[in-house]
Amino acid sequence: MSLKEQIADDIFKVFLNLDDFADWHTVNGSRLKCLIDKNNVHMRASAGRRTEGVREDSFFLYIHAEEFRTPPEPNSEIDIDGKKYAIRSVSDEMDLLVIEY
């Protein structure tokens, strides 16, 4: 098995596995397996430092790319568990979408 195949396999068997990291959430009206990172302290700068990019109020949604017909766009809206959020960025990491909102 190639590294790319192993990573693709791990997305479902580990990262989006309900026993390991994922949970059920309602995203744009559909119940989907995904991971929400609200505790992204590792992405923040220490006190007194100016940073570019991730703000303290950013959350991250990790979800398989196939859950969307077309990937969401930055500056659009996403509904997660009945609350609407503005999307700041979207990146595709080997078919795992990382949506900052």
C-alpha positions as a Python dict, from the first residue, in 0.01 Angstrom:
ca = {
    (1, 'M'): (0, 0, 0),
    (2, 'S'): (138, 342, -94),
    (3, 'L'): (165, 626, 156),
    (4, 'K'): (-121, 812, -16),
    (5, 'E'): (-342, 503, 9),
    (6, 'Q'): (-252, 459, 375),
    (7, 'I'): (-336, 822, 454),
    (8, 'A'): (-670, 794, 272),
    (9, 'D'): (-746, 479, 470),
    (10, 'D'): (-649, 646, 799),
    (11, 'I'): (-886, 936, 738),
    (12, 'F'): (-1182, 700, 789),
    (13, 'K'): (-1030, 434, 1014),
    (14, 'V'): (-874, 677, 1262),
    (15, 'F'): (-939, 1046, 1218),
    (16, 'L'): (-1309, 1026, 1121),
    (17, 'N'): (-1370, 718, 1334),
    (18, 'L'): (-1638, 775, 1598),
    (19, 'D'): (-1439, 571, 1851),
    (20, 'D'): (-1127, 782, 1808),
    (21, 'F'): (-1173, 1148, 1711),
    (22, 'A'): (-1495, 1216, 1518),
    (23, 'D'): (-1843, 1292, 1643),
    (24, 'W'): (-2179, 1336, 1474),
    (25, 'H'): (-2260, 1697, 1391),
    (26, 'T'): (-2523, 1861, 1176),
    (27, 'V'): (-2352, 2050, 893),
    (28, 'N'): (-2575, 2248, 658),
    (29, 'G'): (-2871, 2034, 761),
    (30, 'S'): (-2704, 1691, 721),
    (31, 'R'): (-2587, 1468, 1005),
    (32, 'L'): (-2220, 1392, 931),
    (33, 'K'): (-1912, 1244, 1092),
    (34, 'C'): (-1656, 1518, 1145),
    (35, 'L'): (-1421, 1670, 1398),
    (36, 'I'): (-1457, 2017, 1545),
    (37, 'D'): (-1151, 2174, 1705),
    (38, 'K'): (-1252, 2455, 1939),
    (39, 'N'): (-943, 2418, 2155),
    (40, 'N'): (-683, 2533, 1906),
    (41, 'V'): (-444, 2684, 2159),
    (42, 'H'): (-156, 2535, 1960),
    (43, 'M'): (-250, 2767, 1673),
    (44, 'R'): (-235, 3086, 1883),
    (45, 'A'): (59, 3308, 1960),
    (46, 'S'): (186, 3368, 2311),
    (47, 'A'): (85, 3687, 2488),
    (48, 'G'): (231, 4004, 2348),
    (49, 'R'): (318, 3862, 2004),
    (50, 'R'): (144, 3984, 1690),
    (51, 'T'): (41, 3703, 1456),
    (52, 'E'): (-96, 3667, 1109),
    (53, 'G'): (-361, 3409, 1026),
    (54, 'V'): (-552, 3228, 1297),
    (55, 'R'): (-744, 3445, 1536),
    (56, 'E'): (-829, 3348, 1892),
    (57, 'D'): (-1193, 3296, 1804),
    (58, 'S'): (-1127, 3059, 1514),
    (59, 'F'): (-1266, 2707, 1517),
    (60, 'F'): (-1179, 2430, 1275),
    (61, 'L'): (-1406, 2172, 1111),
    (62, 'Y'): (-1236, 1860, 972),
    (63, 'I'): (-1462, 1674, 732),
    (64, 'H'): (-1421, 1445, 431),
    (65, 'A'): (-1428, 1638, 103),
    (66, 'E'): (-1693, 1403, -42),
    (67, 'E'): (-1949, 1540, 205),
    (68, 'F'): (-1981, 1850, -17),
    (69, 'R'): (-2080, 1862, -384),
    (70, 'T'): (-1850, 2162, -414),
    (71, 'P'): (-1621, 2273, -133),
    (72, 'P'): (-1742, 2573, 64),
    (73, 'E'): (-1576, 2905, -13),
    (74, 'P'): (-1414, 3155, 223),
    (75, 'N'): (-1647, 3442, 315),
    (76, 'S'): (-1951, 3217, 273),
    (77, 'E'): (-2169, 3084, 555),
    (78, 'I'): (-2179, 2738, 711),
    (79, 'D'): (-2440, 2604, 952),
    (80, 'I'): (-2296, 2379, 1222),
    (81, 'D'): (-2530, 2229, 1480),
    (82, 'G'): (-2791, 2497, 1414),
    (83, 'K'): (-2559, 2798, 1438),
    (84, 'K'): (-2438, 2998, 1140),
    (85, 'Y'): (-2070, 3087, 1106),
    (86, 'A'): (-1861, 3280, 854),
    (87, 'I'): (-1598, 3067, 681),
    (88, 'R'): (-1251, 3222, 697),
    (89, 'S'): (-1055, 2964, 501),
    (90, 'V'): (-1084, 2620, 342),
    (91, 'S'): (-798, 2384, 261),
    (92, 'D'): (-805, 2034, 116),
    (93, 'E'): (-554, 1809, 289),
    (94, 'M'): (-565, 1487, 83),
    (95, 'D'): (-949, 1481, 72),
    (96, 'L'): (-988, 1600, 432),
    (97, 'L'): (-1129, 1952, 428),
    (98, 'V'): (-1005, 2185, 700),
    (99, 'I'): (-1255, 2466, 735),
    (100, 'E'): (-1163, 2758, 959),
    (101, 'Y'): (-1471, 2943, 1080),
}
